[in-house]
Amino acid sequence: MMRNLIFVILILSSVISLGQEDILKTINETEELSIVASYIQLSGLDQTLSGKGPFTFFAPTDDAFMKLPELTRANLINDVVRLQRVLKYHIIQG
């Protein structure tokens, strides 16, 4: 868990240090973030993250999502409002 968190922080630090403005592009291009990338799109938060920022997104890795029970993941996918709420806990402006 700690290793995954450090990995994500390193990715986000790289985005900031390189001056890359498109956080969605980075998430979509990072293999370990494919589940959260699809959840962002499904929830409609891709519009938010591509808007006026900057944003910091503490992205759970695919490993973290796979540790959730299958029913929990299915419920998230089937309830867009709930999915948005969960993902918004991982996003801060600035």
TACOR-V499618 format. One record per residue. N is the residue number from 1. RES is the residue in one small letter. D_LAST is the distance of its C-alpha to the last C-alpha in Angstrom with 2 decimals. Layout:
n->N res->RES d_last->D_LAST
n->N res->RES d_last->D_LAST
//
This chain:
n->1 res->m d_last->24.31
n->2 res->m d_last->22.95
n->3 res->r d_last->23.72
n->4 res->n d_last->21.77
n->5 res->l d_last->18.66
n->6 res->i d_last->19.07
n->7 res->f d_last->19.66
n->8 res->v d_last->16.47
n->9 res->i d_last->14.42
n->10 res->l d_last->16.54
n->11 res->i d_last->15.87
n->12 res->l d_last->12.10
n->13 res->s d_last->12.78
n->14 res->s d_last->15.25
n->15 res->v d_last->13.06
n->16 res->i d_last->10.78
n->17 res->s d_last->14.04
n->18 res->l d_last->15.90
n->19 res->g d_last->13.57
n->20 res->q d_last->13.93
n->21 res->e d_last->11.98
n->22 res->d d_last->13.65
n->23 res->i d_last->12.29
n->24 res->l d_last->15.25
n->25 res->k d_last->17.69
n->26 res->t d_last->16.78
n->27 res->i d_last->17.11
n->28 res->n d_last->20.31
n->29 res->e d_last->21.76
n->30 res->t d_last->21.36
n->31 res->e d_last->24.58
n->32 res->e d_last->23.46
n->33 res->l d_last->20.88
n->34 res->s d_last->23.41
n->35 res->i d_last->23.68
n->36 res->v d_last->20.04
n->37 res->a d_last->20.02
n->38 res->s d_last->23.00
n->39 res->y d_last->21.62
n->40 res->i d_last->18.50
n->41 res->q d_last->21.03
n->42 res->l d_last->23.46
n->43 res->s d_last->21.07
n->44 res->g d_last->19.93
n->45 res->l d_last->16.23
n->46 res->d d_last->16.60
n->47 res->q d_last->16.61
n->48 res->t d_last->13.29
n->49 res->l d_last->11.59
n->50 res->s d_last->13.52
n->51 res->g d_last->12.51
n->52 res->k d_last->10.29
n->53 res->g d_last->6.74
n->54 res->p d_last->4.93
n->55 res->f d_last->5.01
n->56 res->t d_last->6.21
n->57 res->f d_last->9.76
n->58 res->f d_last->12.28
n->59 res->a d_last->15.16
n->60 res->p d_last->18.59
n->61 res->t d_last->21.22
n->62 res->d d_last->24.41
n->63 res->d d_last->26.29
n->64 res->a d_last->24.32
n->65 res->f d_last->25.06
n->66 res->m d_last->28.65
n->67 res->k d_last->29.15
n->68 res->l d_last->28.74
n->69 res->p d_last->32.10
n->70 res->e d_last->33.00
n->71 res->l d_last->33.48
n->72 res->t d_last->29.96
n->73 res->r d_last->28.56
n->74 res->a d_last->31.05
n->75 res->n d_last->30.07
n->76 res->l d_last->26.39
n->77 res->i d_last->27.51
n->78 res->n d_last->29.91
n->79 res->d d_last->27.64
n->80 res->v d_last->24.72
n->81 res->v d_last->23.51
n->82 res->r d_last->23.57
n->83 res->l d_last->21.89
n->84 res->q d_last->18.97
n->85 res->r d_last->18.78
n->86 res->v d_last->18.90
n->87 res->l d_last->16.25
n->88 res->k d_last->13.79
n->89 res->y d_last->14.19
n->90 res->h d_last->12.57
n->91 res->i d_last->9.36
n->92 res->i d_last->6.29
n->93 res->q d_last->3.76
n->94 res->g d_last->0.00
//
